[in-house]
């Protein structure tokens, strides 16, 4: 149930942020530079949401599909072993169930941090290029 609440919170935050970014130019008279900044912030909010929510959920779906397929194969394999009447010791997990890190929870953060890092590199390199020009 908590995953649903997190998804609703993130969706609401995106809705409010995009709505506010869209309303700013209508409420306040802005210069072209300021208007471009507001446009970039709105687009950044959408890209950030895509990187932190949509892509990780897609990866989670892919992983869940693979896990279901592996469980089905494991079930088939266990039935074959049972049919042959072979005694096999049960396989225990090396880690406790609390030690498992969900890959989709890390992917969103990694994508956003990578995106921000590349943006900083681009901004730093473009600011140095402008200063060198006469």
BAFI-3210 file (N, C-alpha, C; in Angstrom, 3 decimals, decimal comma, padded with zeros to 6 digits):
// residues 134
n [1|2|3|4|5|6|7|8|9|10|11|12|13|14|15|16|17|18|19|20|21|22|23|24|25|26|27|28|29|30|31|32|33|34|35|36|37|38|39|40|41|42|43|44|45|46|47|48|49|50|51|52|53|54|55|56|57|58|59|60|61|62|63|64|65|66|67|68|69|70|71|72|73|74|75|76|77|78|79|80|81|82|83|84|85|86|87|88|89|90|91|92|93|94|95|96|97|98|99|100|101|102|103|104|105|106|107|108|109|110|111|112|113|114|115|116|117|118|119|120|121|122|123|124|125|126|127|128|129|130|131|132|133|134]
n.u [000,821|002,044|003,604|001,761|000,940|003,317|003,606|001,281|001,899|004,224|003,148|001,267|002,964|004,351|002,222|001,407|003,818|004,290|001,969|002,262|004,627|003,659|001,789|003,182|004,265|001,858|000,863|002,863|004,751|007,405|010,843|012,486|014,680|014,118|011,721|012,584|014,109|012,089|010,760|012,743|012,952|010,402|010,497|012,641|011,531|009,675|011,410|012,979|011,044|010,408|012,863|013,148|010,829|009,218|011,003|012,388|010,131|009,465|011,760|011,476|009,198|010,246|012,163|010,430|009,007|011,034|011,657|009,281|009,339|011,634|010,802|008,773|010,289|011,825|009,853|009,040|011,435|011,682|009,471|010,277|012,447|011,165|009,571|011,419|012,085|014,292|016,276|016,815|018,631|017,172|017,503|018,985|018,733|021,502|021,532|019,583|016,049|015,747|018,042|018,004|018,299|016,234|016,484|015,180|014,752|017,156|017,883|016,462|017,493|020,186|019,989|018,956|021,000|023,135|022,161|022,060|024,789|025,893|024,625|025,796|028,469|028,147|027,244|029,451|031,482|030,428|030,365|033,074|033,853|032,579|033,877|036,425|036,125|036,674]
n.v [-001,195|001,190|001,770|002,637|005,018|006,503|006,677|008,155|010,520|011,401|011,750|013,752|015,820|016,285|017,135|019,519|020,994|021,230|022,587|024,998|025,942|026,372|028,378|030,609|032,310|033,407|034,869|036,659|039,240|038,558|038,759|037,675|036,052|035,251|033,937|031,834|030,504|029,644|027,898|025,972|025,008|023,840|021,851|020,411|019,411|017,602|015,824|014,950|013,607|011,572|010,226|009,447|008,074|006,827|005,309|003,630|002,146|000,765|-000,827|-002,322|-003,782|-005,342|-006,868|-008,195|-009,794|-011,490|-012,792|-014,170|-015,940|-017,424|-018,578|-020,220|-022,007|-023,132|-024,413|-026,342|-027,780|-028,743|-030,448|-032,405|-033,527|-034,557|-036,455|-038,368|-039,431|-038,600|-037,671|-034,479|-031,942|-029,055|-025,803|-023,040|-019,522|-017,304|-014,847|-012,986|-012,246|-009,548|-008,396|-007,982|-005,798|-003,779|-003,434|-001,479|000,644|001,882|002,632|004,924|007,021|006,896|007,551|010,194|011,524|011,136|012,555|015,169|015,522|015,466|017,732|019,718|019,498|020,288|022,934|024,092|023,746|025,256|027,803|028,363|028,416|030,696|032,754|032,741|033,650|036,570]
n.w [000,000|000,619|-001,601|-003,451|-002,281|-002,411|-005,188|-005,805|-004,413|-005,791|-008,343|-007,830|-006,994|-009,381|-010,992|-009,687|-009,783|-012,584|-013,324|-011,918|-013,098|-015,645|-015,183|-014,302|-016,446|-017,329|-015,214|-014,367|-015,906|-017,926|-018,973|-022,029|-021,391|-018,749|-019,195|-020,759|-018,851|-017,074|-018,780|-019,160|-016,542|-016,198|-018,199|-017,205|-014,865|-015,905|-017,275|-015,140|-013,640|-015,408|-015,473|-012,798|-012,066|-014,193|-015,895|-013,941|-013,033|-015,351|-015,628|-013,302|-013,978|-016,053|-014,625|-012,850|-014,615|-015,531|-013,145|-012,639|-014,794|-014,155|-011,750|-012,728|-014,294|-012,267|-010,810|-012,675|-012,879|-010,234|-010,144|-011,988|-010,637|-008,378|-009,598|-010,300|-007,926|-006,352|-003,663|-002,678|-001,137|000,344|-001,110|000,287|000,692|000,350|001,551|003,920|003,715|004,091|003,164|000,471|-002,221|-004,063|-007,506|-009,090|-007,407|-007,129|-009,659|-010,572|-008,966|-009,727|-012,465|-012,359|-010,914|-012,706|-014,915|-013,840|-013,296|-015,903|-016,909|-015,311|-016,171|-018,841|-018,478|-017,167|-019,084|-021,207|-020,088|-019,763|-022,411|-023,389|-022,041|-023,112|-025,685|-027,713]
ca.u [000,000|002,902|004,062|000,689|000,992|004,492|003,280|000,323|002,612|005,077|002,283|000,701|004,041|004,592|001,077|001,474|004,996|004,069|000,914|002,846|005,563|002,856|001,033|004,073|004,292|000,557|000,634|003,931|005,392|008,807|011,678|012,713|015,617|013,401|010,732|013,325|014,465|010,882|010,532|013,744|012,583|009,256|010,970|013,470|010,634|009,140|012,495|013,319|010,006|010,578|014,055|013,059|009,618|008,738|012,013|012,533|008,960|009,615|012,792|010,867|008,320|011,097|012,702|009,340|008,714|012,107|011,534|008,162|009,785|012,556|010,000|008,097|011,299|012,185|008,738|009,136|012,615|011,361|008,558|011,054|013,238|010,225|009,115|012,485|012,266|015,639|016,269|017,673|018,574|016,605|018,450|018,724|019,288|022,714|021,225|018,236|015,126|015,890|019,280|017,820|018,082|015,452|017,233|014,452|014,823|018,465|018,017|015,962|018,463|021,379|019,691|018,834|022,331|023,900|021,630|022,515|026,230|026,134|024,182|026,840|029,618|027,778|027,204|030,819|032,240|029,913|030,747|034,485|033,938|032,132|034,864|037,607|035,841|036,957]
ca.v [000,000|002,371|002,081|003,406|006,370|007,173|006,988|009,266|011,726|011,855|012,233|015,036|016,812|016,615|017,912|020,868|021,669|021,583|023,603|026,271|026,400|026,861|029,566|031,748|033,292|034,057|035,762|037,653|039,639|038,155|038,980|036,434|035,206|034,674|033,010|030,642|029,811|028,966|026,774|024,950|024,397|022,966|020,680|019,646|018,688|016,455|014,872|014,361|012,638|010,405|009,495|008,900|007,282|006,015|004,336|002,576|001,262|-000,125|-001,803|-003,208|-004,690|-006,314|-007,782|-009,025|-010,786|-012,481|-013,574|-015,097|-016,997|-018,276|-019,360|-021,271|-023,011|-023,797|-025,310|-027,469|-028,551|-029,441|-031,544|-033,463|-034,185|-035,314|-037,595|-039,365|-039,885|-038,296|-036,802|-033,317|-031,020|-027,764|-024,715|-021,882|-018,266|-016,890|-013,633|-012,912|-011,548|-008,111|-007,928|-007,817|-004,421|-003,748|-002,677|-000,334|001,779|002,513|003,103|006,296|007,935|006,903|008,303|011,625|012,037|011,186|013,659|016,416|015,600|015,859|019,118|020,554|019,491|021,105|024,336|024,547|023,848|026,359|029,080|028,587|028,728|032,083|033,688|032,766|034,367|038,011]
ca.w [000,000|000,674|-002,955|-004,086|-001,715|-002,982|-006,580|-005,789|-003,990|-006,891|-009,425|-007,397|-007,023|-010,783|-011,460|-009,107|-010,319|-013,997|-013,378|-011,468|-014,130|-016,765|-014,793|-014,035|-017,538|-017,469|-014,074|-014,256|-017,156|-017,849|-020,157|-022,773|-020,649|-017,602|-019,742|-021,165|-017,618|-016,600|-019,699|-018,853|-015,264|-016,446|-018,944|-016,274|-013,966|-016,646|-017,524|-013,845|-013,287|-016,280|-015,058|-011,447|-011,835|-015,307|-016,312|-012,928|-013,020|-016,502|-015,283|-012,311|-014,711|-016,745|-013,623|-012,333|-015,649|-015,515|-011,918|-012,834|-015,701|-013,412|-010,812|-013,496|-014,623|-011,017|-010,498|-013,611|-012,491|-008,988|-010,474|-012,626|-009,603|-007,561|-010,386|-010,335|-006,541|-005,908|-002,489|-002,877|000,000|-000,064|-001,350|001,139|000,180|001,047|002,291|004,457|002,819|004,289|002,544|-000,968|-002,670|-005,291|-008,513|-009,630|-006,489|-007,301|-011,036|-010,688|-008,356|-010,573|-013,686|-012,050|-010,587|-013,953|-015,710|-013,210|-013,493|-017,294|-017,037|-014,717|-017,083|-019,994|-018,064|-016,882|-020,337|-022,020|-019,475|-020,078|-023,839|-023,598|-021,498|-023,967|-026,929|-027,540]
c.u [000,866|003,424|003,030|000,707|002,179|004,218|002,299|000,996|003,473|004,253|001,676|001,749|004,346|003,462|001,159|002,654|004,826|003,006|001,469|003,825|004,816|002,116|001,920|004,101|002,961|000,309|001,615|004,478|006,889|009,538|011,903|013,648|014,928|012,373|011,399|013,731|013,271|010,572|011,497|013,404|011,393|009,653|011,838|012,644|010,060|010,211|012,899|012,308|010,127|011,761|013,885|011,846|009,341|009,752|012,243|011,334|008,994|010,648|012,244|009,949|009,129|011,674|011,624|008,981|009,772|012,010|010,395|008,569|010,736|011,814|009,276|009,081|011,714|011,104|008,777|010,294|012,336|010,415|009,298|011,849|012,335|009,760|010,158|012,770|013,711|015,532|017,289|017,516|018,002|017,686|018,045|019,381|020,501|022,466|019,827|017,344|015,232|017,111|019,129|017,531|017,333|016,179|016,503|014,485|016,136|018,583|017,580|016,943|019,714|021,153|019,618|020,196|023,219|023,467|022,111|024,013|026,565|025,701|025,230|028,075|029,344|027,786|028,606|031,607|031,729|030,272|032,220|034,667|033,541|033,173|036,082|037,370|036,070|035,723]
c.v [001,260|002,758|002,918|004,840|007,159|007,576|008,150|010,575|012,275|012,397|013,584|016,138|017,230|017,469|019,350|021,643|022,100|022,664|024,969|026,817|026,938|028,143|030,798|032,739|034,026|035,090|036,927|037,966|039,368|038,523|037,632|035,493|034,512|033,647|031,711|029,826|029,036|027,759|025,632|024,254|023,450|021,699|019,793|018,844|017,450|015,392|014,178|013,326|011,385|009,562|008,817|008,019|006,325|004,943|003,268|001,630|000,302|-001,204|-002,803|-004,222|-005,751|-007,337|-008,715|-010,117|-011,882|-013,373|-014,581|-016,248|-017,955|-019,136|-020,495|-022,377|-023,803|-024,800|-026,546|-028,374|-029,346|-030,605|-032,699|-034,239|-035,052|-036,567|-038,704|-039,938|-039,722|-037,364|-035,688|-032,412|-029,691|-026,695|-023,533|-020,655|-017,878|-015,670|-013,748|-012,128|-010,035|-007,529|-007,634|-006,353|-004,483|-002,895|-001,433|000,855|002,537|003,168|004,552|007,311|008,029|007,699|009,804|012,219|012,116|012,332|015,001|016,602|016,036|017,301|020,072|020,621|020,377|022,588|024,884|024,713|024,993|027,708|029,385|028,957|030,161|033,086|033,802|033,527|035,860|038,858]
c.w [000,000|-000,713|-003,698|-003,578|-002,265|-004,421|-006,667|-005,385|-005,123|-008,052|-009,079|-007,431|-008,455|-011,341|-010,964|-009,681|-011,761|-014,137|-012,976|-012,511|-015,343|-016,452|-014,598|-015,193|-017,724|-016,377|-014,065|-015,647|-017,022|-019,131|-020,845|-022,031|-019,482|-018,075|-020,193|-019,937|-017,060|-017,484|-019,417|-017,538|-015,423|-017,183|-018,056|-015,295|-014,658|-016,895|-016,225|-013,403|-014,140|-015,823|-013,711|-011,211|-012,987|-015,702|-015,242|-012,848|-014,202|-016,244|-014,270|-012,991|-015,446|-015,775|-013,090|-013,335|-015,656|-014,285|-012,043|-013,749|-014,987|-012,401|-011,523|-013,868|-013,392|-010,631|-011,399|-013,220|-011,218|-009,242|-011,138|-011,594|-008,733|-008,303|-010,417|-008,950|-006,070|-004,719|-002,689|-001,670|-000,472|-000,176|-000,492|000,537|001,008|001,922|002,861|003,519|002,962|003,602|001,062|-001,285|-003,991|-006,330|-008,999|-008,692|-006,640|-008,675|-011,186|-010,141|-009,217|-011,852|-013,427|-011,727|-011,832|-014,843|-015,153|-013,424|-014,919|-017,548|-016,463|-015,615|-018,289|-019,638|-017,806|-018,174|-021,204|-021,413|-019,722|-021,543|-024,129|-023,118|-022,403|-025,265|-026,731|-027,673]
res [x|x|x|x|x|x|x|x|x|x|x|x|x|x|x|x|x|x|x|x|x|x|x|x|x|x|x|x|x|x|x|x|x|x|x|x|x|x|x|x|x|x|x|x|x|x|x|x|x|x|x|x|x|x|x|x|x|x|x|x|x|x|x|x|x|x|x|x|x|x|x|x|x|x|x|x|x|x|x|x|x|x|x|x|x|x|x|x|x|x|x|x|x|x|x|x|x|x|x|x|x|x|x|x|x|x|x|x|x|x|x|x|x|x|x|x|x|x|x|x|x|x|x|x|x|x|x|x|x|x|x|x|x|x]
***
